[in-house]
Amino acid sequence: MEGTIKVKNITFEKGVNVRLSIDEWESHEDIPASYVPGLGLGYADPCDTSSFRIVITEALILFGQTLLWIH
């Protein structure tokens, strides 16, 4: 699964993660997203763009329900 996330550009340095859980939040994994340069309107753009990629394995599919929470 791949996607992009828009984050309000409040500070120069920021960390963006996608949080993945397959057991109704008893446990989770944070997958870091990477900054994507050049997808905004330049310095005037109020948002930065980050991208992520999660490999969905057969084990995850067989386990059942997959939930995503972006923070």
A tleap script that builds the chain and sets N, CA, C and O, in Angstrom:
source leaprc.protein.ff14SB
mol = sequence {
  NMET GLU GLY THR ILE LYS VAL LYS ASN ILE
  THR PHE GLU LYS GLY VAL ASN VAL ARG LEU
  SER ILE ASP GLU TRP GLU SER HIE GLU ASP
  ILE PRO ALA SER TYR VAL PRO GLY LEU GLY
  LEU GLY TYR ALA ASP PRO CYS ASP THR SER
  SER PHE ARG ILE VAL ILE THR GLU ALA LEU
  ILE LEU PHE GLY GLN THR LEU LEU TRP ILE
  CHIE
}
set mol.1.N position { 0.843 -1.132 0.000 }
set mol.1.CA position { 0.000 0.000 0.000 }
set mol.1.C position { 0.911 1.223 0.000 }
set mol.1.O position { 1.896 1.271 0.737 }
set mol.2.N position { 0.578 2.213 -0.833 }
set mol.2.CA position { 1.346 3.442 -0.902 }
set mol.2.C position { 0.404 4.621 -0.758 }
set mol.2.O position { -0.768 4.543 -1.127 }
set mol.3.N position { 0.922 5.711 -0.221 }
set mol.3.CA position { 0.087 6.893 -0.083 }
set mol.3.C position { 0.910 8.118 0.226 }
set mol.3.O position { 2.117 8.040 0.459 }
set mol.4.N position { 0.242 9.244 0.223 }
set mol.4.CA position { 0.869 10.497 0.599 }
set mol.4.C position { 0.063 11.144 1.716 }
set mol.4.O position { -1.137 10.910 1.858 }
set mol.5.N position { 0.747 11.956 2.498 }
set mol.5.CA position { 0.151 12.632 3.636 }
set mol.5.C position { 0.517 14.103 3.549 }
set mol.5.O position { 1.685 14.442 3.354 }
set mol.6.N position { -0.454 14.965 3.688 }
set mol.6.CA position { -0.209 16.408 3.752 }
set mol.6.C position { -0.118 16.799 5.221 }
set mol.6.O position { -0.978 16.434 6.023 }
set mol.7.N position { 0.929 17.544 5.569 }
set mol.7.CA position { 1.161 17.974 6.941 }
set mol.7.C position { 1.315 19.490 6.943 }
set mol.7.O position { 2.065 20.045 6.140 }
set mol.8.N position { 0.605 20.152 7.843 }
set mol.8.CA position { 0.696 21.607 7.931 }
set mol.8.C position { 2.135 22.013 8.249 }
set mol.8.O position { 2.763 21.469 9.157 }
set mol.9.N position { 2.633 22.958 7.501 }
set mol.9.CA position { 4.020 23.383 7.601 }
set mol.9.C position { 4.180 24.420 8.711 }
set mol.9.O position { 4.286 25.616 8.439 }
set mol.10.N position { 4.196 23.957 9.964 }
set mol.10.CA position { 4.340 24.853 11.113 }
set mol.10.C position { 5.811 25.060 11.453 }
set mol.10.O position { 6.226 26.175 11.767 }
set mol.11.N position { 6.602 23.984 11.392 }
set mol.11.CA position { 8.038 24.082 11.647 }
set mol.11.C position { 8.793 23.421 10.503 }
set mol.11.O position { 8.232 22.632 9.743 }
set mol.12.N position { 10.074 23.755 10.393 }
set mol.12.CA position { 10.888 23.189 9.318 }
set mol.12.C position { 11.071 21.693 9.496 }
set mol.12.O position { 10.899 20.932 8.544 }
set mol.13.N position { 11.418 21.261 10.705 }
set mol.13.CA position { 11.690 19.858 10.964 }
set mol.13.C position { 10.472 19.165 11.563 }
set mol.13.O position { 9.895 19.655 12.535 }
set mol.14.N position { 10.085 18.056 11.004 }
set mol.14.CA position { 8.933 17.316 11.518 }
set mol.14.C position { 9.100 15.832 11.214 }
set mol.14.O position { 9.785 15.454 10.263 }
set mol.15.N position { 8.473 15.009 12.024 }
set mol.15.CA position { 8.471 13.570 11.795 }
set mol.15.C position { 7.045 13.125 11.487 }
set mol.15.O position { 6.104 13.502 12.184 }
set mol.16.N position { 6.895 12.323 10.443 }
set mol.16.CA position { 5.577 11.838 10.040 }
set mol.16.C position { 5.640 10.318 9.991 }
set mol.16.O position { 6.530 9.745 9.362 }
set mol.17.N position { 4.685 9.665 10.660 }
set mol.17.CA position { 4.613 8.207 10.686 }
set mol.17.C position { 3.201 7.751 10.350 }
set mol.17.O position { 2.225 8.471 10.561 }
set mol.18.N position { 3.119 6.542 9.825 }
set mol.18.CA position { 1.837 5.854 9.662 }
set mol.18.C position { 1.823 4.751 10.709 }
set mol.18.O position { 2.764 3.961 10.787 }
set mol.19.N position { 0.784 4.688 11.501 }
set mol.19.CA position { 0.686 3.685 12.566 }
set mol.19.C position { -0.214 2.553 12.079 }
set mol.19.O position { -1.351 2.788 11.668 }
set mol.20.N position { 0.296 1.333 12.127 }
set mol.20.CA position { -0.397 0.154 11.615 }
set mol.20.C position { -0.671 -0.819 12.756 }
set mol.20.O position { 0.211 -1.109 13.564 }
set mol.21.N position { -1.913 -1.323 12.812 }
set mol.21.CA position { -2.268 -2.346 13.791 }
set mol.21.C position { -3.132 -3.399 13.109 }
set mol.21.O position { -3.998 -3.082 12.293 }
set mol.22.N position { -2.880 -4.657 13.458 }
set mol.22.CA position { -3.708 -5.732 12.909 }
set mol.22.C position { -4.420 -6.500 14.018 }
set mol.22.O position { -5.063 -7.515 13.753 }
set mol.23.N position { -4.309 -6.022 15.260 }
set mol.23.CA position { -4.933 -6.723 16.382 }
set mol.23.C position { -5.756 -5.776 17.258 }
set mol.23.O position { -5.738 -5.861 18.486 }
set mol.24.N position { -6.471 -4.880 16.596 }
set mol.24.CA position { -7.355 -3.928 17.268 }
set mol.24.C position { -6.615 -3.102 18.315 }
set mol.24.O position { -7.138 -2.854 19.402 }
set mol.25.N position { -5.404 -2.680 17.987 }
set mol.25.CA position { -4.588 -1.737 18.762 }
set mol.25.C position { -4.002 -2.326 20.046 }
set mol.25.O position { -3.574 -1.574 20.922 }
set mol.26.N position { -3.974 -3.660 20.178 }
set mol.26.CA position { -3.233 -4.245 21.297 }
set mol.26.C position { -1.732 -4.043 21.087 }
set mol.26.O position { -0.969 -3.940 22.047 }
set mol.27.N position { -1.327 -3.989 19.838 }
set mol.27.CA position { 0.053 -3.655 19.472 }
set mol.27.C position { -0.005 -2.851 18.177 }
set mol.27.O position { -1.036 -2.804 17.506 }
set mol.28.N position { 1.118 -2.221 17.836 }
set mol.28.CA position { 1.157 -1.447 16.603 }
set mol.28.C position { 2.596 -1.312 16.125 }
set mol.28.O position { 3.543 -1.609 16.852 }
set mol.29.N position { 2.734 -0.863 14.900 }
set mol.29.CA position { 4.038 -0.572 14.318 }
set mol.29.C position { 3.959 0.794 13.666 }
set mol.29.O position { 2.989 1.101 12.973 }
set mol.30.N position { 4.979 1.620 13.883 }
set mol.30.CA position { 5.056 2.926 13.249 }
set mol.30.C position { 5.969 2.833 12.034 }
set mol.30.O position { 7.123 2.417 12.141 }
set mol.31.N position { 5.444 3.224 10.883 }
set mol.31.CA position { 6.206 3.214 9.643 }
set mol.31.C position { 6.513 4.664 9.288 }
set mol.31.O position { 5.592 5.458 9.098 }
set mol.32.N position { 7.798 5.025 9.195 }
set mol.32.CA position { 8.129 6.416 8.895 }
set mol.32.C position { 7.779 6.783 7.455 }
set mol.32.O position { 7.960 5.993 6.528 }
set mol.33.N position { 7.279 7.992 7.300 }
set mol.33.CA position { 7.012 8.546 5.971 }
set mol.33.C position { 8.181 9.451 5.595 }
set mol.33.O position { 8.860 9.991 6.469 }
set mol.34.N position { 8.410 9.614 4.310 }
set mol.34.CA position { 9.531 10.407 3.806 }
set mol.34.C position { 9.029 11.685 3.153 }
set mol.34.O position { 8.020 11.688 2.448 }
set mol.35.N position { 9.752 12.768 3.401 }
set mol.35.CA position { 9.421 14.054 2.789 }
set mol.35.C position { 9.545 13.956 1.275 }
set mol.35.O position { 10.498 13.371 0.760 }
set mol.36.N position { 8.585 14.527 0.569 }
set mol.36.CA position { 8.605 14.547 -0.894 }
set mol.36.C position { 8.828 15.991 -1.327 }
set mol.36.O position { 7.905 16.802 -1.247 }
set mol.37.N position { 10.031 16.331 -1.784 }
set mol.37.CA position { 10.290 17.713 -2.195 }
set mol.37.C position { 9.589 18.050 -3.500 }
set mol.37.O position { 9.434 17.201 -4.378 }
set mol.38.N position { 9.173 19.293 -3.612 }
set mol.38.CA position { 8.657 19.794 -4.877 }
set mol.38.C position { 7.204 19.517 -5.182 }
set mol.38.O position { 6.773 19.787 -6.303 }
set mol.39.N position { 6.419 18.992 -4.249 }
set mol.39.CA position { 5.010 18.728 -4.533 }
set mol.39.C position { 4.089 19.836 -4.022 }
set mol.39.O position { 2.868 19.697 -4.076 }
set mol.40.N position { 4.652 20.909 -3.538 }
set mol.40.CA position { 3.835 22.005 -3.022 }
set mol.40.C position { 3.931 23.235 -3.894 }
set mol.40.O position { 4.389 23.168 -5.035 }
set mol.41.N position { 3.505 24.343 -3.362 }
set mol.41.CA position { 3.529 25.612 -4.080 }
set mol.41.C position { 4.782 26.424 -3.748 }
set mol.41.O position { 4.822 27.629 -3.993 }
set mol.42.N position { 5.787 25.782 -3.202 }
set mol.42.CA position { 6.992 26.485 -2.802 }
set mol.42.C position { 6.878 26.947 -1.363 }
set mol.42.O position { 6.160 26.346 -0.563 }
set mol.43.N position { 7.586 28.013 -1.037 }
set mol.43.CA position { 7.623 28.497 0.349 }
set mol.43.C position { 6.269 29.007 0.823 }
set mol.43.O position { 6.027 29.058 2.029 }
set mol.44.N position { 5.385 29.385 -0.086 }
set mol.44.CA position { 4.071 29.902 0.308 }
set mol.44.C position { 3.078 28.785 0.629 }
set mol.44.O position { 2.007 29.055 1.171 }
set mol.45.N position { 3.415 27.546 0.304 }
set mol.45.CA position { 2.492 26.430 0.548 }
set mol.45.C position { 2.391 26.162 2.042 }
set mol.45.O position { 3.416 25.990 2.702 }
set mol.46.N position { 1.175 26.122 2.594 }
set mol.46.CA position { 1.024 25.885 4.028 }
set mol.46.C position { 1.215 24.415 4.433 }
set mol.46.O position { 1.195 24.100 5.623 }
set mol.47.N position { 1.398 23.516 3.461 }
set mol.47.CA position { 1.525 22.082 3.767 }
set mol.47.C position { 2.750 21.479 3.091 }
set mol.47.O position { 3.147 21.896 2.003 }
set mol.48.N position { 3.343 20.485 3.758 }
set mol.48.CA position { 4.382 19.646 3.163 }
set mol.48.C position { 3.759 18.298 2.833 }
set mol.48.O position { 2.741 17.914 3.409 }
set mol.49.N position { 4.380 17.585 1.905 }
set mol.49.CA position { 3.898 16.257 1.521 }
set mol.49.C position { 4.926 15.209 1.926 }
set mol.49.O position { 6.124 15.382 1.700 }
set mol.50.N position { 4.450 14.121 2.528 }
set mol.50.CA position { 5.288 12.968 2.847 }
set mol.50.C position { 4.649 11.744 2.207 }
set mol.50.O position { 3.436 11.698 2.006 }
set mol.51.N position { 5.472 10.761 1.891 }
set mol.51.CA position { 4.940 9.533 1.283 }
set mol.51.C position { 5.331 8.335 2.135 }
set mol.51.O position { 6.316 8.371 2.872 }
set mol.52.N position { 4.538 7.274 2.020 }
set mol.52.CA position { 4.823 6.043 2.745 }
set mol.52.C position { 4.509 4.855 1.860 }
set mol.52.O position { 3.745 4.944 0.899 }
set mol.53.N position { 5.127 3.738 2.218 }
set mol.53.CA position { 4.866 2.471 1.528 }
set mol.53.C position { 4.845 1.372 2.577 }
set mol.53.O position { 5.789 1.232 3.355 }
set mol.54.N position { 3.772 0.594 2.598 }
set mol.54.CA position { 3.623 -0.527 3.515 }
set mol.54.C position { 3.451 -1.787 2.677 }
set mol.54.O position { 2.573 -1.858 1.818 }
set mol.55.N position { 4.287 -2.768 2.931 }
set mol.55.CA position { 4.181 -4.044 2.229 }
set mol.55.C position { 3.170 -4.902 2.981 }
set mol.55.O position { 3.381 -5.260 4.140 }
set mol.56.N position { 2.078 -5.222 2.311 }
set mol.56.CA position { 1.040 -6.070 2.899 }
set mol.56.C position { 1.362 -7.511 2.529 }
set mol.56.O position { 1.227 -7.911 1.373 }
set mol.57.N position { 1.783 -8.276 3.513 }
set mol.57.CA position { 2.165 -9.664 3.260 }
set mol.57.C position { 0.942 -10.567 3.354 }
set mol.57.O position { -0.108 -10.175 3.862 }
set mol.58.N position { 1.106 -11.767 2.859 }
set mol.58.CA position { 0.026 -12.748 2.930 }
set mol.58.C position { -0.343 -13.046 4.384 }
set mol.58.O position { -1.506 -13.303 4.695 }
set mol.59.N position { 0.653 -13.009 5.273 }
set mol.59.CA position { 0.389 -13.266 6.691 }
set mol.59.C position { -0.550 -12.194 7.254 }
set mol.59.O position { -1.437 -12.510 8.047 }
set mol.60.N position { -0.370 -10.952 6.862 }
set mol.60.CA position { -1.263 -9.892 7.329 }
set mol.60.C position { -2.670 -10.097 6.791 }
set mol.60.O position { -3.647 -9.893 7.512 }
set mol.61.N position { -2.781 -10.497 5.537 }
set mol.61.CA position { -4.093 -10.706 4.931 }
set mol.61.C position { -4.808 -11.864 5.632 }
set mol.61.O position { -6.003 -11.779 5.913 }
set mol.62.N position { -4.079 -12.940 5.912 }
set mol.62.CA position { -4.678 -14.095 6.563 }
set mol.62.C position { -5.045 -13.805 8.023 }
set mol.62.O position { -5.977 -14.400 8.564 }
set mol.63.N position { -4.305 -12.883 8.658 }
set mol.63.CA position { -4.568 -12.575 10.055 }
set mol.63.C position { -5.932 -11.927 10.223 }
set mol.63.O position { -6.601 -12.144 11.233 }
set mol.64.N position { -6.349 -11.138 9.247 }
set mol.64.CA position { -7.682 -10.537 9.321 }
set mol.64.C position { -7.664 -9.045 9.155 }
set mol.64.O position { -7.010 -8.512 8.259 }
set mol.65.N position { -8.381 -8.378 10.017 }
set mol.65.CA position { -8.663 -6.959 9.914 }
set mol.65.C position { -7.389 -6.105 10.034 }
set mol.65.O position { -6.575 -6.318 10.932 }
set mol.66.N position { -7.230 -5.155 9.134 }
set mol.66.CA position { -6.110 -4.228 9.160 }
set mol.66.C position { -6.653 -2.816 9.344 }
set mol.66.O position { -7.571 -2.399 8.638 }
set mol.67.N position { -6.082 -2.087 10.293 }
set mol.67.CA position { -6.517 -0.716 10.580 }
set mol.67.C position { -5.335 0.220 10.419 }
set mol.67.O position { -4.205 -0.149 10.739 }
set mol.68.N position { -5.581 1.429 9.925 }
set mol.68.CA position { -4.541 2.447 9.811 }
set mol.68.C position { -4.928 3.673 10.601 }
set mol.68.O position { -6.088 4.083 10.597 }
set mol.69.N position { -3.968 4.253 11.271 }
set mol.69.CA position { -4.178 5.527 11.967 }
set mol.69.C position { -2.983 6.400 11.641 }
set mol.69.O position { -1.847 6.016 11.917 }
set mol.70.N position { -3.212 7.549 11.070 }
set mol.70.CA position { -2.139 8.452 10.695 }
set mol.70.C position { -2.027 9.514 11.771 }
set mol.70.O position { -3.014 10.160 12.121 }
set mol.71.N position { -0.819 9.695 12.299 }
set mol.71.CA position { -0.619 10.707 13.339 }
set mol.71.C position { 0.587 11.546 13.063 }
set mol.71.O position { 0.903 12.447 13.838 }
savepdb mol mol.pdb
quit
